[in-house]
């Protein structure tokens, strides 16, 4: 839950009510004290942490904006800032790159990768699009119904492994560091990607 500092969570994106009377800074601050009921006066140190993570994610300009009036990508930056502001040791990200342009996807992946490597944090991604994250992960857990596969990206992202797990003929093509999966409709199954300090650190 928000305010549980050891665990940071980026939920799947849902638009906020346009009339929600919460500023960007308030939303991010819930990552530190969201477990408390009611409006709280945050100490100066808390404000500095919130402002610091907003700057790091190039989101400082949204600090005083009503979150409901921001675009989907702008709201997503604030959700990621909220997840990181508590300096979590475990970071759970459910489709964290939705609504973000390609440039900012790279910024977010780099920030989260740095978090993993410098703080020894464990990071788990759930995503449909693995390409922006391939440079940041060392383990993949692929789930498709009752079938699964786990291993390194090189072990999992092969035609043989994907065809076995999905039960369909799948071809994996690689070009300039990107992976293209070609085959029948895969039914919306998602790979779970992980970066852990024991492997990456």
GROMACS elastic network, one bead per residue, 0.5 to 0.9 nm:
[ bonds ]
;  ai    aj funct       b0    kb
    1     4     6  0.58413   500
    1     7     6  0.83401   500
    1     8     6  0.85386   500
    1     9     6  0.80085   500
    1    31     6  0.86092   500
    1    34     6  0.76914   500
    1    35     6  0.72460   500
    2     5     6  0.79173   500
    2     7     6  0.88303   500
    2     8     6  0.79520   500
    2     9     6  0.80331   500
    2    30     6  0.58791   500
    2    31     6  0.50021   500
    2    32     6  0.70928   500
    2    33     6  0.70588   500
    2    35     6  0.60588   500
    2    82     6  0.82835   500
    2    83     6  0.81439   500
    3     6     6  0.89237   500
    3     7     6  0.87357   500
    3     8     6  0.86946   500
    3    29     6  0.84658   500
    3    30     6  0.59988   500
    3    35     6  0.52236   500
    3    36     6  0.80420   500
    3    86     6  0.74015   500
    4     7     6  0.59158   500
    4     8     6  0.74245   500
    4    31     6  0.73334   500
    4    32     6  0.72249   500
    4    33     6  0.79734   500
    4    34     6  0.80277   500
    4    35     6  0.74609   500
    4    86     6  0.77547   500
    4    88     6  0.84822   500
    5     8     6  0.66718   500
    5    31     6  0.71953   500
    5    32     6  0.64836   500
    5    33     6  0.87812   500
    5    83     6  0.86475   500
    5    84     6  0.88037   500
    5    85     6  0.82473   500
    5    87     6  0.65553   500
    5    88     6  0.54725   500
    5    89     6  0.81714   500
    6    86     6  0.72464   500
    6    87     6  0.71287   500
    6    89     6  0.51976   500
    6    90     6  0.63026   500
    6    91     6  0.84884   500
    7    83     6  0.79314   500
    7    84     6  0.89940   500
    7    86     6  0.81213   500
    7    87     6  0.84109   500
    7    89     6  0.61872   500
    7    91     6  0.57921   500
    7    92     6  0.74857   500
    8    31     6  0.77765   500
    8    80     6  0.87588   500
    8    82     6  0.78166   500
    8    84     6  0.61000   500
    8    85     6  0.83422   500
    8    86     6  0.72068   500
    8    87     6  0.78383   500
    8    88     6  0.53740   500
    8    89     6  0.77933   500
    8    90     6  0.62120   500
    8    92     6  0.61191   500
    8    93     6  0.82722   500
    9    79     6  0.84305   500
    9    80     6  0.79685   500
    9    82     6  0.81907   500
    9    83     6  0.51581   500
    9    84     6  0.83053   500
    9    90     6  0.85180   500
    9    91     6  0.58573   500
    9    93     6  0.58775   500
    9    94     6  0.79059   500
   10    13     6  0.84101   500
   10    76     6  0.85316   500
   10    79     6  0.60513   500
   10    80     6  0.58307   500
   10    81     6  0.89650   500
   10    82     6  0.80145   500
   10    83     6  0.59251   500
   10    91     6  0.79194   500
   10    92     6  0.62255   500
   10    94     6  0.58999   500
   10    95     6  0.79194   500
   10    96     6  0.62425   500
   11    14     6  0.84664   500
   11    79     6  0.77580   500
   11    80     6  0.89361   500
   11    92     6  0.82264   500
   11    93     6  0.65066   500
   11    94     6  0.52251   500
   11    95     6  0.73854   500
   11    96     6  0.73711   500
   12    93     6  0.81040   500
   12    94     6  0.52659   500
   12    95     6  0.56866   500
   12    96     6  0.69745   500
   12    98     6  0.80771   500
   13    72     6  0.77440   500
   13    75     6  0.83465   500
   13    76     6  0.68243   500
   13    79     6  0.86109   500
   13    94     6  0.85233   500
   13    95     6  0.77382   500
   13    96     6  0.79166   500
   13    98     6  0.70784   500
   13    99     6  0.83932   500
   14    72     6  0.81567   500
   15    18     6  0.83541   500
   15    68     6  0.73974   500
   15    71     6  0.85278   500
   15    72     6  0.66405   500
   15    75     6  0.78947   500
   16    19     6  0.83122   500
   16    20     6  0.69421   500
   16    67     6  0.69565   500
   16    69     6  0.82899   500
   16    70     6  0.87988   500
   16    72     6  0.89185   500
   16    75     6  0.82521   500
   17    20     6  0.52795   500
   17    67     6  0.84314   500
   17    68     6  0.52583   500
   17    69     6  0.83306   500
   18    21     6  0.86496   500
   18    66     6  0.80995   500
   18    67     6  0.75586   500
   18    69     6  0.53844   500
   18    70     6  0.83689   500
   19    22     6  0.87586   500
   19    66     6  0.79991   500
   19    67     6  0.86917   500
   19    68     6  0.60167   500
   19    69     6  0.77051   500
   20    23     6  0.86355   500
   20    66     6  0.70980   500
   20    67     6  0.70405   500
   20    68     6  0.56191   500
   20    69     6  0.85916   500
   21    66     6  0.63544   500
   21    67     6  0.78419   500
   21    68     6  0.79361   500
   22    25     6  0.81951   500
   22    26     6  0.61135   500
   22    27     6  0.67228   500
   22    64     6  0.87841   500
   22    65     6  0.81857   500
   22    66     6  0.55923   500
   22    67     6  0.61217   500
   22    68     6  0.79075   500
   23    26     6  0.52123   500
   23    27     6  0.64601   500
   23    28     6  0.88697   500
   23    62     6  0.78918   500
   23    63     6  0.63849   500
   23    64     6  0.51627   500
   23    65     6  0.52042   500
   23    67     6  0.55482   500
   23    68     6  0.86390   500
   24    27     6  0.52134   500
   24    28     6  0.63884   500
   24    29     6  0.86099   500
   24    59     6  0.88823   500
   24    60     6  0.87699   500
   24    62     6  0.56115   500
   24    64     6  0.57494   500
   24    65     6  0.57570   500
   24    66     6  0.63711   500
   24    67     6  0.55031   500
   24    75     6  0.82032   500
   24    78     6  0.65721   500
   25    28     6  0.52781   500
   25    29     6  0.60948   500
   25    30     6  0.88466   500
   25    47     6  0.83745   500
   25    50     6  0.67601   500
   25    51     6  0.75280   500
   25    54     6  0.82050   500
   25    60     6  0.85894   500
   25    62     6  0.76095   500
   25    64     6  0.62676   500
   25    65     6  0.82446   500
   25    78     6  0.83037   500
   26    30     6  0.64370   500
   26    50     6  0.88126   500
   26    63     6  0.79558   500
   26    64     6  0.84967   500
   27    30     6  0.53995   500
   27    31     6  0.75424   500
   27    34     6  0.88191   500
   27    67     6  0.79100   500
   27    78     6  0.71461   500
   27    79     6  0.76777   500
   27    81     6  0.89971   500
   27    82     6  0.67743   500
   28    31     6  0.56671   500
   28    32     6  0.78943   500
   28    50     6  0.64349   500
   28    53     6  0.87766   500
   28    54     6  0.82755   500
   28    63     6  0.87252   500
   28    78     6  0.61647   500
   28    79     6  0.69320   500
   28    80     6  0.84377   500
   28    81     6  0.59637   500
   28    83     6  0.78009   500
   28    84     6  0.88632   500
   28    85     6  0.71537   500
   29    32     6  0.54690   500
   29    33     6  0.65800   500
   29    34     6  0.73195   500
   29    42     6  0.84359   500
   29    46     6  0.76511   500
   29    47     6  0.78043   500
   29    49     6  0.87009   500
   29    50     6  0.61404   500
   29    82     6  0.66354   500
   29    85     6  0.76200   500
   29    86     6  0.89289   500
   30    33     6  0.50400   500
   30    35     6  0.76987   500
   30    36     6  0.87525   500
   30    82     6  0.68104   500
   31    34     6  0.58452   500
   31    35     6  0.87498   500
   31    81     6  0.82911   500
   31    83     6  0.60059   500
   31    84     6  0.76566   500
   31    85     6  0.61364   500
   31    86     6  0.59578   500
   32    35     6  0.82296   500
   32    46     6  0.78577   500
   32    50     6  0.88503   500
   32    82     6  0.79814   500
   32    85     6  0.68013   500
   32    86     6  0.54396   500
   33    36     6  0.57585   500
   33    37     6  0.89669   500
   33    40     6  0.85891   500
   33    42     6  0.88836   500
   34    37     6  0.76138   500
   36    39     6  0.83082   500
   36    40     6  0.80028   500
   37    40     6  0.81962   500
   42    45     6  0.80226   500
   42    46     6  0.60170   500
   42    47     6  0.65533   500
   43    46     6  0.53815   500
   43    47     6  0.65401   500
   43    48     6  0.88598   500
   44    47     6  0.50778   500
   44    48     6  0.62315   500
   44    49     6  0.87549   500
   45    48     6  0.51020   500
   45    49     6  0.63657   500
   45    50     6  0.87589   500
   46    49     6  0.51278   500
   46    50     6  0.62648   500
   46    51     6  0.86105   500
   47    50     6  0.51053   500
   47    51     6  0.60669   500
   47    52     6  0.84023   500
   48    51     6  0.50932   500
   48    52     6  0.58815   500
   48    53     6  0.86370   500
   49    52     6  0.50095   500
   49    53     6  0.62890   500
   49    54     6  0.85824   500
   49    85     6  0.66395   500
   49    86     6  0.85718   500
   50    53     6  0.54564   500
   50    54     6  0.62483   500
   50    55     6  0.87407   500
   50    63     6  0.89920   500
   50    81     6  0.80215   500
   50    82     6  0.82603   500
   50    85     6  0.63209   500
   51    54     6  0.50760   500
   51    55     6  0.62280   500
   51    56     6  0.86803   500
   51    60     6  0.67846   500
   51    63     6  0.77607   500
   52    55     6  0.52187   500
   52    56     6  0.62749   500
   52    57     6  0.88070   500
   52    60     6  0.84454   500
   52    85     6  0.85780   500
   53    57     6  0.62697   500
   53    58     6  0.85581   500
   53    59     6  0.83253   500
   53    60     6  0.84194   500
   53    81     6  0.59705   500
   53    82     6  0.84830   500
   53    84     6  0.74354   500
   53    85     6  0.61695   500
   54    57     6  0.52712   500
   54    58     6  0.61325   500
   54    61     6  0.83637   500
   54    62     6  0.83002   500
   54    63     6  0.74583   500
   54    77     6  0.84812   500
   54    78     6  0.75943   500
   54    81     6  0.62913   500
   54    85     6  0.88540   500
   55    59     6  0.58013   500
   55    60     6  0.50537   500
   55    61     6  0.85608   500
   56    59     6  0.75451   500
   56    60     6  0.83606   500
   56    81     6  0.86934   500
   56   111     6  0.81248   500
   57    60     6  0.78194   500
   57    77     6  0.69428   500
   57    78     6  0.85044   500
   57    80     6  0.84188   500
   57    81     6  0.70040   500
   57   104     6  0.89323   500
   57   107     6  0.75982   500
   57   108     6  0.72849   500
   57   111     6  0.78097   500
   58    61     6  0.77693   500
   58    77     6  0.83846   500
   59    62     6  0.55819   500
   59    63     6  0.71574   500
   59    74     6  0.76399   500
   59    77     6  0.66955   500
   59    78     6  0.71559   500
   59    81     6  0.84845   500
   60    63     6  0.53214   500
   60    64     6  0.85443   500
   61    64     6  0.74021   500
   61    65     6  0.77677   500
   62    65     6  0.50255   500
   62    66     6  0.80657   500
   62    67     6  0.79504   500
   62    70     6  0.80639   500
   62    74     6  0.76920   500
   62    75     6  0.88595   500
   62    78     6  0.81489   500
   63    66     6  0.85353   500
   63    67     6  0.89588   500
   63    78     6  0.87872   500
   64    67     6  0.86516   500
   65    68     6  0.85632   500
   65    69     6  0.74647   500
   65    70     6  0.75089   500
   66    69     6  0.56205   500
   66    70     6  0.70663   500
   67    70     6  0.53862   500
   67    71     6  0.85607   500
   67    74     6  0.84871   500
   67    75     6  0.65404   500
   67    78     6  0.86057   500
   68    71     6  0.81329   500
   68    75     6  0.81267   500
   70    73     6  0.80313   500
   70    74     6  0.57907   500
   70    75     6  0.60465   500
   71    74     6  0.51428   500
   71    75     6  0.61518   500
   71    76     6  0.85552   500
   71    99     6  0.86703   500
   72    75     6  0.51404   500
   72    76     6  0.61509   500
   72    77     6  0.88014   500
   72    98     6  0.83360   500
   72    99     6  0.57912   500
   72   100     6  0.79604   500
   73    77     6  0.64036   500
   73    78     6  0.88956   500
   73    97     6  0.85740   500
   73    98     6  0.73588   500
   73   101     6  0.76728   500
   74    77     6  0.52206   500
   74    78     6  0.66599   500
   74    79     6  0.89311   500
   74    99     6  0.84703   500
   74   100     6  0.80553   500
   75    78     6  0.51788   500
   75    79     6  0.63792   500
   75    80     6  0.88277   500
   76    80     6  0.62660   500
   76    81     6  0.85668   500
   76    96     6  0.74721   500
   76    97     6  0.78652   500
   76    98     6  0.76052   500
   76    99     6  0.73792   500
   76   100     6  0.75831   500
   77    80     6  0.52024   500
   77    81     6  0.62057   500
   77    82     6  0.86324   500
   77   100     6  0.83066   500
   77   108     6  0.84305   500
   78    82     6  0.60578   500
   78    83     6  0.86278   500
   79    83     6  0.63188   500
   79    84     6  0.88021   500
   79    96     6  0.87610   500
   80    83     6  0.50909   500
   80    84     6  0.63461   500
   80    85     6  0.86577   500
   80    93     6  0.85983   500
   80    96     6  0.74531   500
   80   108     6  0.83391   500
   81    84     6  0.51684   500
   81    85     6  0.59025   500
   82    85     6  0.54544   500
   82    86     6  0.76299   500
   83    86     6  0.68647   500
   83    87     6  0.81920   500
   83    88     6  0.76775   500
   83    91     6  0.73884   500
   83    92     6  0.85449   500
   83    93     6  0.88686   500
   84    87     6  0.54900   500
   84    88     6  0.63880   500
   84    91     6  0.78939   500
   84   112     6  0.87088   500
   84   115     6  0.86697   500
   85    88     6  0.78059   500
   87   115     6  0.86961   500
   87   119     6  0.84714   500
   88    91     6  0.63349   500
   88   119     6  0.87995   500
   88   121     6  0.71002   500
   88   122     6  0.88986   500
   89   116     6  0.85782   500
   89   119     6  0.74112   500
   89   120     6  0.71340   500
   89   122     6  0.62470   500
   89   123     6  0.83834   500
   90   121     6  0.55514   500
   90   123     6  0.58850   500
   90   124     6  0.79441   500
   91   112     6  0.88231   500
   91   116     6  0.88994   500
   91   121     6  0.72474   500
   91   122     6  0.62413   500
   91   124     6  0.62501   500
   91   125     6  0.84176   500
   92   122     6  0.85609   500
   92   123     6  0.60846   500
   92   124     6  0.50069   500
   92   125     6  0.62541   500
   92   126     6  0.81881   500
   93    96     6  0.54692   500
   93   123     6  0.76255   500
   93   124     6  0.60468   500
   93   126     6  0.62067   500
   93   127     6  0.84638   500
   94    97     6  0.87633   500
   94   124     6  0.83985   500
   94   125     6  0.60070   500
   94   127     6  0.66202   500
   95    98     6  0.59666   500
   95   125     6  0.70549   500
   95   126     6  0.56505   500
   95   128     6  0.74330   500
   95   129     6  0.86298   500
   96    99     6  0.88727   500
   96   100     6  0.87480   500
   96   105     6  0.88997   500
   96   108     6  0.86680   500
   96   125     6  0.76596   500
   96   126     6  0.81101   500
   96   127     6  0.77851   500
   97   100     6  0.55886   500
   97   101     6  0.84290   500
   97   104     6  0.86094   500
   97   105     6  0.59318   500
   97   108     6  0.78411   500
   97   109     6  0.85996   500
   97   127     6  0.84605   500
   97   129     6  0.89613   500
   97   132     6  0.86326   500
   98   101     6  0.86147   500
   98   105     6  0.87412   500
  100   103     6  0.80437   500
  100   104     6  0.60551   500
  100   105     6  0.58432   500
  101   104     6  0.54942   500
  101   105     6  0.61130   500
  101   106     6  0.88697   500
  102   105     6  0.50098   500
  102   106     6  0.65053   500
  102   107     6  0.88905   500
  102   132     6  0.85141   500
  103   106     6  0.53863   500
  103   107     6  0.66069   500
  103   108     6  0.89961   500
  104   108     6  0.61392   500
  104   109     6  0.84785   500
  105   108     6  0.52254   500
  105   109     6  0.61542   500
  105   110     6  0.85809   500
  105   132     6  0.70857   500
  106   109     6  0.51258   500
  106   110     6  0.60957   500
  106   111     6  0.86027   500
  106   132     6  0.70277   500
  106   133     6  0.87173   500
  107   110     6  0.52028   500
  107   111     6  0.62073   500
  107   112     6  0.86848   500
  108   111     6  0.50887   500
  108   112     6  0.61287   500
  108   113     6  0.84117   500
  109   112     6  0.52222   500
  109   113     6  0.59523   500
  109   114     6  0.85299   500
  109   132     6  0.74306   500
  109   133     6  0.66496   500
  109   135     6  0.87170   500
  109   136     6  0.70430   500
  110   114     6  0.60563   500
  110   115     6  0.84846   500
  110   136     6  0.78943   500
  111   114     6  0.51678   500
  111   115     6  0.61864   500
  111   116     6  0.87282   500
  112   116     6  0.62466   500
  112   117     6  0.87306   500
  112   123     6  0.79433   500
  112   136     6  0.83484   500
  113   116     6  0.50780   500
  113   117     6  0.62820   500
  113   118     6  0.85957   500
  113   123     6  0.85443   500
  113   135     6  0.88776   500
  113   136     6  0.58234   500
  113   137     6  0.84562   500
  113   195     6  0.81095   500
  114   117     6  0.51189   500
  114   118     6  0.58098   500
  114   119     6  0.79723   500
  115   118     6  0.55256   500
  115   119     6  0.56198   500
  115   120     6  0.74354   500
  115   121     6  0.65944   500
  115   122     6  0.89883   500
  115   123     6  0.87614   500
  116   119     6  0.57435   500
  116   120     6  0.53398   500
  116   122     6  0.62424   500
  116   123     6  0.66513   500
  116   195     6  0.70267   500
  116   196     6  0.70246   500
  116   197     6  0.64248   500
  116   200     6  0.78118   500
  116   201     6  0.72210   500
  117   120     6  0.55283   500
  117   121     6  0.71491   500
  117   196     6  0.85351   500
  117   197     6  0.64914   500
  117   200     6  0.66090   500
  118   121     6  0.79341   500
  118   197     6  0.89455   500
  118   201     6  0.74739   500
  119   122     6  0.89991   500
  119   197     6  0.82588   500
  119   201     6  0.86874   500
  120   196     6  0.74504   500
  120   198     6  0.79580   500
  120   200     6  0.87675   500
  120   201     6  0.63732   500
  121   195     6  0.82969   500
  121   196     6  0.66440   500
  121   197     6  0.59974   500
  121   201     6  0.88913   500
  122   194     6  0.74366   500
  122   195     6  0.58912   500
  122   197     6  0.60792   500
  122   198     6  0.88053   500
  123   137     6  0.87030   500
  123   193     6  0.82565   500
  123   194     6  0.55975   500
  123   195     6  0.50345   500
  123   196     6  0.62521   500
  123   197     6  0.87603   500
  124   137     6  0.88983   500
  124   192     6  0.69591   500
  124   193     6  0.56971   500
  124   195     6  0.64291   500
  124   196     6  0.83452   500
  125   133     6  0.86731   500
  125   137     6  0.89016   500
  125   191     6  0.83457   500
  125   192     6  0.56715   500
  125   194     6  0.60632   500
  125   195     6  0.84420   500
  126   190     6  0.66673   500
  126   191     6  0.62273   500
  126   193     6  0.62690   500
  126   194     6  0.87618   500
  127   130     6  0.64477   500
  127   190     6  0.58247   500
  127   191     6  0.61449   500
  127   192     6  0.66629   500
  127   193     6  0.77573   500
  128   188     6  0.76460   500
  128   189     6  0.75981   500
  128   190     6  0.52861   500
  128   191     6  0.67720   500
  129   132     6  0.71493   500
  129   133     6  0.80959   500
  129   190     6  0.85554   500
  129   191     6  0.86855   500
  130   133     6  0.53768   500
  130   134     6  0.61076   500
  130   179     6  0.81644   500
  130   191     6  0.77937   500
  130   193     6  0.81832   500
  131   134     6  0.54113   500
  131   135     6  0.82930   500
  131   177     6  0.83139   500
  131   178     6  0.58286   500
  131   179     6  0.63960   500
  131   180     6  0.85493   500
  132   135     6  0.74513   500
  132   136     6  0.84311   500
  132   178     6  0.84820   500
  133   136     6  0.52860   500
  133   137     6  0.64633   500
  133   193     6  0.82589   500
  134   137     6  0.56880   500
  134   138     6  0.81807   500
  134   153     6  0.74917   500
  134   177     6  0.84159   500
  134   178     6  0.81738   500
  134   179     6  0.88835   500
  134   193     6  0.88130   500
  135   138     6  0.83231   500
  135   177     6  0.87983   500
  136   194     6  0.85583   500
  136   195     6  0.68625   500
  136   200     6  0.87315   500
  137   140     6  0.75703   500
  137   152     6  0.83758   500
  137   153     6  0.77260   500
  137   193     6  0.62866   500
  137   194     6  0.55934   500
  137   196     6  0.82286   500
  137   200     6  0.81132   500
  138   151     6  0.81789   500
  138   152     6  0.56110   500
  138   153     6  0.65814   500
  138   193     6  0.78049   500
  138   194     6  0.64361   500
  138   195     6  0.55659   500
  138   196     6  0.75852   500
  138   199     6  0.70163   500
  138   200     6  0.69222   500
  139   150     6  0.71278   500
  139   151     6  0.53931   500
  139   153     6  0.62363   500
  139   156     6  0.88180   500
  139   192     6  0.85300   500
  139   193     6  0.59505   500
  139   194     6  0.52061   500
  139   195     6  0.65382   500
  139   196     6  0.83057   500
  139   199     6  0.88909   500
  140   149     6  0.79167   500
  140   150     6  0.55321   500
  140   151     6  0.55727   500
  140   152     6  0.59745   500
  140   153     6  0.61154   500
  140   155     6  0.89139   500
  140   156     6  0.69205   500
  140   157     6  0.88979   500
  140   191     6  0.66702   500
  140   192     6  0.57485   500
  140   194     6  0.61635   500
  140   195     6  0.89550   500
  141   148     6  0.70952   500
  141   149     6  0.58222   500
  141   151     6  0.68322   500
  141   152     6  0.88782   500
  141   156     6  0.82444   500
  141   191     6  0.58610   500
  141   193     6  0.62045   500
  141   194     6  0.79488   500
  142   147     6  0.83453   500
  142   148     6  0.53511   500
  142   149     6  0.52358   500
  142   150     6  0.63052   500
  142   156     6  0.78911   500
  142   162     6  0.86354   500
  142   165     6  0.78637   500
  142   189     6  0.81328   500
  142   190     6  0.67390   500
  142   192     6  0.59725   500
  142   193     6  0.82737   500
  143   146     6  0.74737   500
  143   147     6  0.61756   500
  143   149     6  0.69260   500
  143   150     6  0.88692   500
  143   165     6  0.76720   500
  143   166     6  0.87181   500
  143   189     6  0.66865   500
  143   190     6  0.66334   500
  143   191     6  0.63074   500
  143   192     6  0.76957   500
  144   147     6  0.52777   500
  144   148     6  0.60556   500
  144   165     6  0.63993   500
  144   166     6  0.61153   500
  144   186     6  0.88527   500
  144   187     6  0.86570   500
  144   188     6  0.89088   500
  144   189     6  0.56685   500
  144   190     6  0.76754   500
  144   191     6  0.87175   500
  145   148     6  0.78035   500
  145   165     6  0.87743   500
  145   166     6  0.84611   500
  145   189     6  0.81856   500
  146   165     6  0.88543   500
  147   164     6  0.83447   500
  147   165     6  0.54375   500
  147   166     6  0.75471   500
  147   167     6  0.88276   500
  148   164     6  0.89553   500
  148   165     6  0.58214   500
  148   166     6  0.86729   500
  149   156     6  0.68340   500
  149   161     6  0.74802   500
  149   162     6  0.84796   500
  149   165     6  0.68627   500
  150   153     6  0.89383   500
  150   155     6  0.81424   500
  150   156     6  0.66892   500
  151   154     6  0.79691   500
  151   155     6  0.57373   500
  151   156     6  0.59205   500
  152   155     6  0.51256   500
  152   156     6  0.62012   500
  152   157     6  0.84268   500
  153   156     6  0.52223   500
  153   157     6  0.56458   500
  153   158     6  0.87110   500
  153   193     6  0.89870   500
  154   157     6  0.56557   500
  154   158     6  0.71168   500
  155   158     6  0.66617   500
  155   161     6  0.77954   500
  156   159     6  0.87245   500
  156   160     6  0.87772   500
  156   161     6  0.59158   500
  156   162     6  0.70928   500
  157   160     6  0.85764   500
  157   161     6  0.69162   500
  157   162     6  0.67448   500
  157   172     6  0.69710   500
  157   179     6  0.79655   500
  157   181     6  0.87049   500
  158   161     6  0.53873   500
  158   162     6  0.61484   500
  158   163     6  0.83687   500
  158   170     6  0.87171   500
  158   171     6  0.75950   500
  158   172     6  0.57989   500
  158   173     6  0.86294   500
  159   162     6  0.54218   500
  159   163     6  0.58958   500
  159   164     6  0.84871   500
  159   169     6  0.79147   500
  159   170     6  0.55361   500
  159   172     6  0.50625   500
  159   173     6  0.84750   500
  159   181     6  0.83281   500
  160   163     6  0.53117   500
  160   164     6  0.62066   500
  160   165     6  0.87751   500
  160   169     6  0.85699   500
  160   170     6  0.77084   500
  160   171     6  0.81037   500
  160   172     6  0.88545   500
  161   164     6  0.51931   500
  161   165     6  0.62338   500
  161   166     6  0.85807   500
  161   170     6  0.88956   500
  162   165     6  0.51785   500
  162   166     6  0.59131   500
  162   167     6  0.80064   500
  162   168     6  0.80927   500
  162   169     6  0.81480   500
  162   170     6  0.62917   500
  162   171     6  0.81127   500
  162   172     6  0.83200   500
  162   181     6  0.89414   500
  163   166     6  0.53667   500
  163   167     6  0.55105   500
  163   168     6  0.51236   500
  163   169     6  0.50310   500
  163   171     6  0.77999   500
  163   183     6  0.89215   500
  164   167     6  0.52040   500
  164   168     6  0.71467   500
  164   169     6  0.81766   500
  164   170     6  0.88080   500
  165   168     6  0.80542   500
  166   169     6  0.81023   500
  166   170     6  0.82243   500
  166   186     6  0.67939   500
  166   187     6  0.88168   500
  166   189     6  0.86521   500
  167   170     6  0.88296   500
  168   183     6  0.75229   500
  168   184     6  0.66691   500
  168   185     6  0.87683   500
  168   186     6  0.80110   500
  169   182     6  0.87300   500
  169   183     6  0.60692   500
  169   184     6  0.69942   500
  170   181     6  0.68190   500
  170   182     6  0.57468   500
  170   184     6  0.70081   500
  171   180     6  0.82395   500
  171   181     6  0.58743   500
  171   182     6  0.50369   500
  171   183     6  0.61423   500
  172   179     6  0.67434   500
  172   180     6  0.57811   500
  172   182     6  0.62278   500
  172   183     6  0.87063   500
  173   178     6  0.82793   500
  173   179     6  0.57965   500
  173   180     6  0.50368   500
  173   181     6  0.63681   500
  173   182     6  0.75715   500
  174   177     6  0.65115   500
  174   178     6  0.56319   500
  174   180     6  0.62287   500
  174   181     6  0.88347   500
  175   178     6  0.52853   500
  175   179     6  0.66186   500
  175   180     6  0.79244   500
  176   179     6  0.85289   500
  183   186     6  0.78533   500
  184   187     6  0.88954   500
  185   188     6  0.80283   500
  186   189     6  0.65162   500
  195   198     6  0.88157   500
  195   199     6  0.75049   500
  195   200     6  0.66820   500
  196   199     6  0.56671   500
  196   200     6  0.60228   500
  196   201     6  0.73547   500
  197   200     6  0.51995   500
  198   201     6  0.59726   500
